[in-house]
């Protein structure tokens, strides 16, 4: 069977992201995490990464969130989130390095625009 035929539609992805946010709002962290993992597997994006990291933190696994963000984050918002979590873990130098990656992203984007 063709993999593209089994790929979720944009509507399915959007619906799943909304369900993750809804479960987070209801403090159903394990359910939100389950869906966020499926979302990120189906549509590996910076938005799904942000949701997954947030769910991991709410589920009590801040270390896994940081590791995931440092491995996969390319968006400034996700790198900033990694820095915030690193500060919570008492790792200010690692947080600074994450913020320097944010700066590099912003500078690179500015160069592309000019």
C-alpha positions as CSV (number, residue, x, y, z in Angstrom):
1,X,0.0,0.0,0.0
2,X,1.2,3.5,-0.8
3,X,2.5,5.5,2.2
4,X,1.1,8.7,0.8
5,X,-2.4,7.2,0.8
6,X,-2.1,6.5,4.5
7,X,-0.7,10.0,5.4
8,X,-2.9,12.1,7.6
9,X,-4.5,15.1,6.0
10,X,-3.8,18.7,7.0
11,X,-7.3,18.7,8.7
12,X,-6.4,15.6,10.6
13,X,-3.1,17.1,11.8
14,X,-4.8,20.3,12.8
15,X,-7.5,18.4,14.7
16,X,-5.0,16.4,16.5
17,X,-3.0,19.5,17.5
18,X,-6.3,21.0,18.9
19,X,-7.0,17.9,20.8
20,X,-3.5,18.0,22.4
21,X,-4.1,21.6,23.4
22,X,-7.6,20.8,24.8
23,X,-6.2,17.9,26.9
24,X,-3.5,20.2,28.2
25,X,-6.1,22.7,29.2
26,X,-8.0,20.0,31.0
27,X,-4.8,18.9,32.8
28,X,-5.0,15.4,31.2
29,X,-1.3,15.4,30.7
30,X,-0.8,11.7,29.9
31,X,-3.5,11.8,27.3
32,X,-2.1,15.0,25.8
33,X,1.4,13.4,25.7
34,X,0.1,10.3,24.0
35,X,-1.6,12.4,21.3
36,X,1.4,14.8,21.0
37,X,3.7,11.8,20.3
38,X,1.4,10.6,17.6
39,X,1.1,14.1,16.1
40,X,4.9,14.6,16.0
41,X,5.3,11.1,14.4
42,X,2.7,12.0,11.8
43,X,3.8,15.5,11.1
44,X,7.3,16.3,12.3
45,X,7.2,20.1,12.5
46,X,8.4,22.8,14.8
47,X,4.7,23.2,16.0
48,X,4.4,19.5,16.8
49,X,7.8,19.6,18.5
50,X,6.7,22.5,20.7
51,X,3.5,20.7,21.7
52,X,5.4,17.5,22.5
53,X,8.0,19.2,24.6
54,X,5.3,21.1,26.5
55,X,3.5,17.8,27.1
56,X,6.6,16.2,28.3
57,X,7.2,18.9,30.9
58,X,3.6,18.8,32.1
59,X,4.0,15.0,32.4
60,X,7.1,15.6,34.6
61,X,9.9,14.7,32.2
62,X,11.6,18.0,31.7
63,X,14.9,16.2,30.8
64,X,13.3,14.4,27.9
65,X,11.8,17.7,26.7
66,X,15.2,19.5,26.8
67,X,16.9,16.6,25.0
68,X,14.2,16.6,22.3
69,X,14.3,20.3,21.8
70,X,18.1,20.5,21.6
71,X,18.1,17.7,19.0
72,X,15.3,18.9,16.8
73,X,14.6,22.6,17.4
74,X,15.3,25.0,14.5
75,X,12.6,27.6,15.3
76,X,13.7,30.4,17.7
77,X,10.6,29.8,19.9
78,X,11.6,26.2,20.4
79,X,15.2,27.0,21.2
80,X,14.0,29.7,23.6
81,X,11.8,27.0,25.2
82,X,14.8,24.8,25.6
83,X,16.7,27.6,27.3
84,X,13.8,28.2,29.7
85,X,13.7,24.5,30.7
86,X,17.5,24.4,31.0
87,X,17.3,27.3,33.5
88,X,14.7,25.3,35.4
89,X,17.2,22.5,35.6
90,X,19.9,24.8,36.9
91,X,22.0,24.7,33.7
92,X,22.6,28.4,32.9
93,X,25.5,27.8,30.5
94,X,23.5,25.3,28.4
95,X,20.6,27.8,28.4
96,X,22.9,30.5,27.2
97,X,24.1,28.2,24.4
98,X,20.5,27.6,23.4
99,X,19.8,31.3,23.3
100,X,22.9,31.9,21.1
101,X,21.3,29.4,18.7
102,X,18.2,31.6,18.7
103,X,20.3,34.6,17.9
104,X,22.0,32.7,15.0
105,X,18.6,31.8,13.6
106,X,17.4,35.4,13.8
107,X,20.5,36.7,12.1
108,X,20.3,34.1,9.4
109,X,16.7,34.9,8.7
110,X,17.5,38.6,8.5
111,X,20.2,37.9,6.0
112,X,17.9,35.9,3.8
113,X,15.4,38.8,3.8
114,X,17.9,41.4,2.8
